Structure formats: structure tokens, C-alpha cells
Amino acid sequence: MSLYLILKWIHIVSSVLLVGTGLGSAFYLFFTNRSGNVQAQAVVSRLVVRADWWFTTPTVFIQPATGLAMAAMAGLPWSTPWLAASLVLYAVAGACWVPVVWLQLRMRDMAAEAARSGSAPPARYWRYARRWEALGYPAFAAMAVVFYLMVNKPALAF
């Protein structure tokens, strides 16, 4: 197997982990927050943070490393329109993800404290949850378009 195909395999698997972990985590925390079960919120928010550290964080670095290495091997400049658009959208998703991680850490801590004390999460938890959700939509949309660009490599004109 060539180095290019190895990189491609790693790139594809890491993209699935990146988007799949993000979508799965968002799904579970979104619906757990609506359950009214503080114990479940504490557990799920802790696991969402763990999934981000174990799966999302490594793939955040693997994706551009493998993608740009393959582009270089294929002789594609970064200014190739579909590649440039992918990089911009990836940066948009990343700009959403960084505050999401911060919000998740705070939500995890607040949910854990609420579960320990037997109280409801504070109002700040719900403000953070709304921001977390609001940042998730553009991040997911950006990554969906990146997937399209990565697979189809359309001829774009800027």
C-alpha cells in the first residue's frame, strides 16, 4: 500500500471520528439536557468532555496533517478552490469548537455539582447550553460542506 493510500485511510477514518463523535455527543447532551434528569446530565456531560479529549482533539490535528500531506503529494496548491474552501470551513468549525470545549467543561462541572447537591443546574448552565447548541449548528454545517468538498472536489470559481 502506498503512503498516499495510508494517509487517505487515516484521513477518512479520522474524519468519521471527528464528525461522528461531535454529532453523537451533541445528540446525547442535547436530549439529556431536555430530560430534566440532573444525574444523567452529570454523567453525559462528563462523557461528552471525555469523548472530545479522546477522539475529537486528536482528529482535529490529524485531519489537516493528512489532508495537506495528500494535497502536496497530489501536487495541489492550497489555493485550489475546493481545498481553500475546505480549509476556511474547517477553520470556521474550529472557531466554533474551541468555545464549545470551554462551555462543555463548565457545564460538566455545574451538572456534577447540581447532582451532588440534589439541586437543579443553575441558570448559567442553561445559558451555556444555549450557546453550546448555537455554536454546534454552524460547526456541523461547515463540516458537512467540507465532507462534500473532500469527496467531490468540485471545480469552484472564486
Rosetta blueprint (number, residue, H / E / L):
1 M L
2 S L
3 L H
4 Y H
5 L H
6 I H
7 L H
8 K H
9 W H
10 I H
11 H H
12 I H
13 V H
14 S H
15 S H
16 V H
17 L H
18 L H
19 V H
20 G H
21 T H
22 G H
23 L H
24 G H
25 S H
26 A H
27 F H
28 Y H
29 L H
30 F H
31 F H
32 T H
33 N H
34 R L
35 S L
36 G L
37 N L
38 V H
39 Q H
40 A H
41 Q H
42 A H
43 V H
44 V H
45 S H
46 R H
47 L H
48 V H
49 V H
50 R H
51 A H
52 D H
53 W H
54 W H
55 F H
56 T H
57 T H
58 P H
59 T H
60 V H
61 F H
62 I H
63 Q H
64 P H
65 A H
66 T H
67 G H
68 L H
69 A H
70 M H
71 A H
72 A H
73 M H
74 A L
75 G L
76 L L
77 P L
78 W L
79 S L
80 T L
81 P H
82 W H
83 L H
84 A H
85 A H
86 S H
87 L H
88 V H
89 L H
90 Y H
91 A H
92 V H
93 A H
94 G H
95 A H
96 C H
97 W H
98 V H
99 P H
100 V H
101 V H
102 W H
103 L H
104 Q H
105 L H
106 R H
107 M H
108 R H
109 D H
110 M H
111 A H
112 A H
113 E H
114 A H
115 A H
116 R H
117 S H
118 G L
119 S L
120 A L
121 P L
122 P L
123 A H
124 R H
125 Y H
126 W H
127 R H
128 Y H
129 A H
130 R H
131 R H
132 W H
133 E H
134 A H
135 L H
136 G H
137 Y H
138 P H
139 A H
140 F H
141 A H
142 A H
143 M H
144 A H
145 V H
146 V H
147 F H
148 Y H
149 L H
150 M H
151 V H
152 N H
153 K L
154 P L
155 A L
156 L L
157 A L
158 F L
